[in-house]
Amino acid sequence: KLKEKPTLLETLSFAFFYPSAVIGPSFEFRDFYNFIYFKDCYANLPIKLTMIYGAYYGLLSVLMMAFYGGFSPRYPLSYVGSVEYGTKSLLYRFMYLNFSMALHRAKFYSGWLLSYTGFIFSGIAYTETPRDKSEPNVLTEINGPVVKSFIKGKYGDIIDCEFGINPKTKITSWNNTVHLWLKYNLFLRMINID
């Protein structure tokens, strides 16, 4: 739904933009267009804030890698298929399986966090939201009538994915960029909703 056709160079730069290739289909072409031409919110991209957010998510990715690397050898998922595991109590099996699966998912979380760190450092994750429409649980910096944050291209939500109380919350929190791309570019267009 573009008003004007992009040039060949714009199309190729969008297709081969490295942070997008790493994190998945994460943003619309209009966001990329505004980003490369410094329009809309990208006209005044706060470099200092970009560095702070990038460092924060980079540290989170390192912590997630340490969590996975430290505990994964002690709680291998392959143990669930052993005869010894079947002799344990139901509570033990339940706790072991859930912790082992959380470790397995931590592998993905660390990669997504690292990719998102590059996405933030590139600057394209930046967004400005009117203060009354901002989400209170997103890490933000309020500056006047707008809330500055880095939520474009976000991989998902670890807390909601691990501790969500219903299947919809868990599913939409896992690999969020692909979920939203499928929703807006495939599903809603198939059923003809604007």
N, C-alpha and C positions, 0 to 999 in steps of 0.2 A: 504494500500500500504506500508506495513512494510517490511523492508529487512530481519529482524529476528523476530521470534515469541517472544513475551514477556513471562516472567515467570508468574506463577500463582500469586505470591505475587505482582509483578508489575501490573498485570491486576486488581487485587482486590484493590490495593492502588490507581490506577487511577480511578476506578469506585466509590470508597468511599472517594475520596479526598474532604474534607469538603467545601473549597471555591468554588469548581466546582459545588458541589451539590446545594449550595445556589444560585449561579449566573446563572446556566444553562450550556448547552454544550458550553464551551467557549474556549477550546484550544485542540490542537491535542495531540496525545499520544507522539509524538516525542518531543514536548515541555516539557511534564511532565517527560519523560525519562531524558532529559538533565537537568531538574531541580533537580530531586532526586539524580542524580549522579554528580552534579556540573560541567556540561560540557557546552561548547559553551559560551554564554553570562553569564550564571550563575556561571561560575568559579570565576568571580570577582564581585559578587553582591555587590553593594554599600549600606551598611546598613544605613548610615546616610541619603542618598538620599531616601531610602525606607521609613524611618520614616517621612521625610518631606512630601513626596507625600501622604503617608497614612493619616497623620494629615490633610493635605489640603482637601482630599476627605471626611474625617470624618467630618470636619467642614461644608463642603457643604451639607452633608446628614442631619446634625443637623439643618442647616438653612432651608432646604427644608421641614423638619418635622415641624419647627416652622411656616413656611409659610402656610402649609396645616392646622395645628392645630389652627392657629390664624384666618384664613379667612373662612375655610370650614363651621363652624356653621352659619356664617353670610350670606353665599351664597349657600344654599343647592341646589343640582341638582333637588330634588323633586319639588321645586317651579315651574319648567318649566311646569309641568303637571297641575298646578292650574288654576282656572278660572280667578283669578286676573292677572296672568301673561299674559293671552290672551288679556286683556284690555289695556296693556301698548303699547307704540309706538314701531314701528318696530326697530328703532335704539336701544332702551333700551333692547328689547328682544334679539337682536343680540349680544350686548355687554355683557349682563348678561349670556347668554348661553355660549359664548366663555370663559369668565372668570371662570364660574362655571366648565366647562370641563377642563380648565387648572388646577384648584384646584384638580379635580378628578385625573388627570394624575400625579399631584405632589405626590400623595400617592405612586404611582409606582416608581417615580423618587427617592424619599427618600429611599425606600427599595433597589433599585438598587445601589444607591450611597453607602449605608451602606455595602451592599454585596461586592461591588467593593473595598471598603476600606479594608475589610478583605483579599480580593484577593491580593491587593498591599502589605499589611503587611506580607502575607505569602512569598512574593518574586517572585512568578511565573508570575506576570504581567510584570516583567522587560524585556526590550528588548534594543538591541543596533542596530542602523540603520546607514549605511554610510551617512555622512553629506549631500551629494548631492541628496540622495533619501528620506530625512526626510520631513515630513509634517510641514510647518511653523506654523500652527495653533494649534499644539499639545504642551501641556506643557512639555518642555524638558530641559535637561542640556547638552550643547555641551561640549565635552571633547576630544580635538584632532580630529582625523578623524571620530569619531563616535558620534552619538547623543544618549544620555541615556534618556529613557522615560519608562513610564508604560502604555502601550496601549493594551497589550494582555488581553483578557477577558473583554473588555470595554462594558458596558451595552448598550450604545447608545449615542446620542448627544441631549441634552435637547434643545439647541438653534435651531438646524436644525429641530428638531421635532416640536417645537412650531412655528417657524417663517419660515420654509421651503417654497419655492415659487412654488414647484410642488409636486405632490403625491409621486413620486419615492423617493425624498429626505426625505419626512415625514415617509414613510414606512420603508426605510432602516435605519433611525435614531432611530426607536422604537425597543427596545429589540434586539440590534445589534448582540449579540452572537448567538441567535437562528436563526436570519436571515442568518448569515454567515454559520452556521452549515448546515441549509437546502440547501443553495446555493451550497456549496462545497461538501457535503457528500451525497446529494440526487439529486438535480436538474441537476448539471453538469455531474454527473455519469450516470443519466438516459438518457441524450442525447449524452452520450459518448464523452464528451470533456475532454481532459486531464487536 
